[in-house]
Amino acid sequence: MKRRICLAAFQRQLQYVLCVMRLTKPTLFTNMPVTCEDRDLPGDLFSRLMKEDPSTIKGAEALMLGEMLTLPQNFGNIFLGETFSSYISVHNDSSQVVKDILVKADLQTSSQRLNLSASNNAVTELKPESCVDDVIHHEVKEIGTHILVCAVSYTTQAGEKLYFRKFFKFQVLKPLDVKTKFYNAESDLSSVTDEVFLEAQIQNITTSSMFMEKVSLEPSMMYNVAELNTVEDEGTSTFGKMSYLQPMDTRQYLYCLKPKPEFAEKAGIIKGVTVIGKLDIVWKTNLGERGRLQTSQLQRMAPGYGDVRLSLEMIPDTVNLEEPFDITCKITNCSERTMDLVLEMCNTCSIHWCGVSGRQLGKVSPSASLALPLKLLSSVQGLQSISGLRLTDTFLKRTYEYDDVAQVCVVCPYMSRES
């Protein structure tokens, strides 16, 4: 059920009328119930009147919400992402027959001019008291001032070509406020820090409730995405079965993005400013009118690892005091040139390396990796940091230092339970 709402006054020229009306859905009728106690002076008068009122709900007359629909009495608000629909009518109020009637509708925004006419063919003739009708639709994708330009051209019986147009201005408002935050995954092993968590905060800044039909993240070609907005055991949404967003309420959505294997293996690709993807938001208003927004491509600054990245592929959680243990390192060339690396192992006050320091690792091509098994021991109990690794590029005589790359718990196997 729709109501035609006039945007502005009519324009007349030689007894021809141009009428432009917006097509919107009705709203639920609300009344103002008046009640009193039986011992008051009106007695049951108010109660009987409300029962006789056709707009009230039978058995619940005291509720403000009724069963009837109200046709909108004003233009209303147009929000970004909604579909703007309008009815255009040209009526011949004269006693003459006109020919070659062409009705054209354009929408002027701040950046472009769009043709919304369903057909660009002229009507052959228009008899008296007849009209030419057209319905236009447009999904609003820009905020700010919009101008609907309606132009009419026709030819009189005398062969005179006439032309007139009318402008209708309206504002497009923003329905949602969307804010995003990026978080890098934290772990003892730096090899998994390529994971990215995206938090999207969506606020309803309209004056009516919204039903959030879909909020999803469309990742770029470099990432796979996992939504973290459902309860794993039950498979239901964390926001409940009825996903309503009240006016000025904010809801937070969380997503986890992981680089695809073919990109994760190439260290030089995921660096600097990278494109994560875009949010796709679909909602419905009170009577099912749908709106949709897509954000621009979300970007983040990938963490920098320098020319050479050192990560741990394997390390034990707990080791014995003064007993050697093995770890496996992964060295990745993140630069765009071939590097000739030399490994140096420097002892600290608690960590002692086992093996030859200053050995040649050979040449590593761009984006290539090298697995490096190492052996070390700790002379101090407690939680100890793995430090003291140095890589030197013999081509540029540049040294890269790696400290606190991981932590390991050192315990004494000879300590008795009593002590």
N, C-alpha and C positions, 0 to 999 in steps of 0.2 A: 504494500500500500504506500503510495507516494503522493506528495503534495507539491504543486507548482508554486514556487515562491518568487515573487517579482524582485528583480535586482534593482530596478530603477524605473523611472517614469517612461511612458511611451513616447515615441517620436512619430510625428505625423508630417506627411508631405503629400499634398494633392490627394487627401483622403486615404492614405495608405498607412497602416499602423505596424510598427515593429515592436514586438514584445519578447523580452528575454527573461526567463524564469529558471531558478535553480531547482533541481529535483532532489529532494531529501526524504528520508523516512520519518514517520511520525514518532512521537514519544508517548510514554505511558502517562495517563491522566492522573493527577494528584488532586485531592480535595482537602479541605480543612475541617475535620470533624469537630463538632461542638457537643459536649456531653455535660451532664449534671446528675446529681443523685436524685433518687426518687422522692426524697422528702423536700427537695427544693421547690420553689414556686412553679417552674415550668413542668415539673413532674416528668412524665415519659414523652413529652412533646418532641424534644430533640431526637430521642431514640426512634420514634415513629417516622419523623421526617427523613432521617438517614436511611431507614429501611425502605422508604418509598423512592429514595434517590436512585436513579438507574446507573449512576456512575460508581456506586459503592459495591463492594463484594458481599454477596449474601452470606450472612453468618459471621462476617468480620467487618461490620460497617464502621468500626472505630479506626480502621487502618487508613492511612493517608493515601496509599496506593490503590487505584481502582482497576477495573477490568477494561475500561475504554481507552482508546487511543486519541491523542491530541495532535491535530495538524499543526506543524510549526508556524508561528506567526512572524518570524523574522528570518533574516538571511542565515544566521548561525555561523559557526566557526568552521574553517577549512584548515585541516592539518596536513603537514607534510607526510607523504606516503599514502594518503587516501585518494579515492577516485572522485574527481569533480564532474558532475553530470548537470547538463543544462538543456532546457527546452527553448527553442527559438521558433517564433511564429510570425509570419508576415500576412496581414489580413487586408483584403481589398474592401475598404469602406465606401468606395465611390460607385458610381453607376456605369463606369466604363470598363471595358475589357482591356487588360494590359498584356503585353507579350514579353517573351525572353526575360523572365524573372530569374535572377541569379542571387542566391543568398550565400554569403561567405562569412565564416567565423574563424578568426585568428586569436591566438593567445600570446600576448607579449609579456615576457619575463625580463628579468634584469640582464639575461645573457643571450636570449634567443627569441625568435618569433615562430610559432607553430601553427600550422593549418589544421583545424579541427573539423572542418566540414566533411560530412560523410560522402558527399558527391559534389563534383564541380560542374555538373551539367545543368544548364538552364532549363527552367520550366517553360513550355511552349506558350501557354497563356493562363491567365488567372481571371476568372469571371467575378462579377460583383458578389460580395458577401462570402467569398471563398478565401482560403488561406493556404500558405505553403509552410509546412512544419518540418522541423529537423531536431534531432536529439544528438547532442555531442557528449563524449566522454573523454576524460584525460586524467591519467595518473600523475598527481602533483609530485614533482621531484625537486623543487626549489622552494626555499622560503622567501618571504618578503612580498613586495607589491606585484600583483598580477593584473593585467588589463585585458579584458575580453573585448575584442574589436569585431563588431557585427556590421557588415556592409551589404547593402541591397542595391541592385541595379535593375532597371526595367525599361521598356519602350512603350510609349503611349500610342493611342490610335492614330495620332497625327504624325507618328514616326519620330517623335522627340525622345532622345535617350536621357534618362534621369538617373541620379545616383545619390544616395545618402548613407550615412553610417552613424553608429552610436558606440560610445565607449562605456564599459562597466568595470570599475576598479574594485578589487578586493585584496585582502591580506591573507597570506598563508603562514600559519603559526607552526612552531616546532612542538610535537607531541611528547617526545622523549628526550631525556638528557642522558647521554651515554658516555661513560668514562671507562678507560681501560688501563690496566697495570700489568707489567710483565715481571715475572720472578724467575730467576735461574735456579735450577735444582741444585741442592746442596747435598754432598755425599763425601765420605772419606776417600772414595776413589774418584779422581777427577775425570775418569773416562766416561762418566755418565752425566756430566754437567751440560751436555748439549740439549737436555730436556728443558723445555720452557713451559711455565705455567702462566696462563692468561686469566686475569680476573676482570670481568665485565660488570660494571655497576650501571643498572638501568633504572631511571626514575621517571615516573609518570607525572608530567608537569601540566596535564590538562585538568579540567574540573569534573571529569566523569571517570568511572571505573573502566578498566580494560581487562579483557580476557587474553592472556598471553598464549596464543596458539602455538608459536614456535620461536625459540631462540637458539640458533645453531651457529657454529663457526665453520666456514668454508675455508679449509687450509690451502696454502699455496702448494705448488708442485713439489716443494722440497720437504714438506712435513706430512706426518700422519697425526690425526687428532683423536683424543679420547675425551668424551664428556664426563664430567665428575659431578653431575647434578641429579643423580638418581641413587636410591638406596640399593646397595648390591644384593642383599638378601631378599628384599621384597620386589625390586625392580620398579618401584614407584618413584615419582618425583620427590625431591627433597622439600618442595613447596606445598605438597599435598595434592589431592585429587583435583580440586578446583583451583586453577592457577589464575586468580584474580589479582590485579594490581590497583590498589586504591589511589585516589589523587594524592600526589606528593610523596607516595611511598617509593622506597628504593629496594631493588632486589639484586642480589649478587650471583653471577654465574661463573663457574670455574671450568677451565679446559686445560688439558695437558697435551703438549705438542712434542713429538719426537721426530728427529730427522730420519728420512728414509735411508735404508742401508746404502744405496748407491751414492747418496750425498754425504752421509756420515763418514764414509771411508775416505772421502776427498776433503782433507782438512782445509784446503785453501778456498773452498767454495763458501762455506758458512762462516763468513767473517764480515766485519763492518756492519752496514745497515742492511738488514735482510727483511724480506716481505713475509709476514706470518700468514695472512689471509684476511677475510672480512666477515663481519657479523651479519647474519640474516635474521631480521626480527619481524614476526607476523603477529598481529593482534586483531581483536574484534571489539567493537563498542557495544552499547546496550542492546541494540536490536540487530546485531549481526553484521554491521557494516565493517568491512575488512580494511585494514591498513598494513602497509609493508614498508620497511626501511632496510636498506643495505648500507653499511658504513663503507668508507673508502678503504683501500688496502692498508691494514695495520702493519707498522714497521717497528723494528726494535734494533738496538745496537748490540750485535753479538759480542760476547766477551773476547777480548784480545789475548792471544797466547804468544805473541811475538813471532819471531822467525822459526823457532823450534819449540814444539810442545812435548812435554814429558808427562806421561800419565802412568798409573799403576794398574796393571792387568790382574795381578795376583799378589796378595799379602795375607799372612795369617792374622787372626784376631789376637791371639795370646801366644807368647813365646816364653821359654825358660831363660832365666838369668845366666849370662855368660855361655850360652849355647848358640852356635850358628843356626841361622834360619834363612830360607830362600824367599826372594821376591822376584817378580817379573815386571820390568818396565817396558813401556812402549814409547819410542821416540818417533815423532812425526815432523817432517819438513813442511812447515806452513808457508814458506817463502816461494818465490817464483824462480829460484835458481838452484842448481845442484850444490850441495854442501858436503865438505869433507870433515868429519867430526872426530874429535879425540875426547875420550872420557877420563875424567879425573875424579877420584873418590877421596874426600877429605874427612878425616875423623873428627868427631866432636867429643865433648866431655862424657857423653853417654853412649854414642853410636860409634862402632868400630867396623870398618869395611874389611872384608876378606877377599883378596885377589890383587891383581896388578893394576895400579893406578897409572894413567897416562897411555893407555892402549888405544890403538887406532880402531875406529869403528867402520871406516871406509866411507865411500861416497853414497849419499842419499839423494835421490831425485826429488823434484818438487811434488808435493802431496803424497810422497811415499812414506812408509813406516818401517820401523826396525824393532823387533822384539829383542829384549836384552835381559837375560837372567843374571841376578846378582846375589851374593851371599854376604851376610853381616851378622853382628851380635851386639848385644847391649850389656853394659857393665853396671847399669843402675836400674833399680826396680821402679815400678809405676808405669804411668802412661808416658811414653817417649815418642818424640817426633823424629821422622826419618829425614835427615838433612845431610848436606855436604856433597851433593852431586854437582859436577861442573862439566859442561860441554863446550868445547872450543872449536870454532870454525877456522880451519887452517887457511882458507882462502882470504878471509877478511881479518884474520887474527882477532876475532871477537869471541868473548867468553860469556856463556849463559849460566847463571847460578840458579840452583833449585834447592830450596830449603823448605822444611815443613810440608813436604809433599804428601805425607800420610802420618798416621799415628798407630802405635802398637802397644799392647799391654804386656809388660814384662813382670813375671812372677818368679819367686824363688822355689824350686822344686824340693829343696832340702829343709824347708821350714816346717817344724812339727806343729800339730794342732794346738798343743798347750801354749807354745810360744806365740 
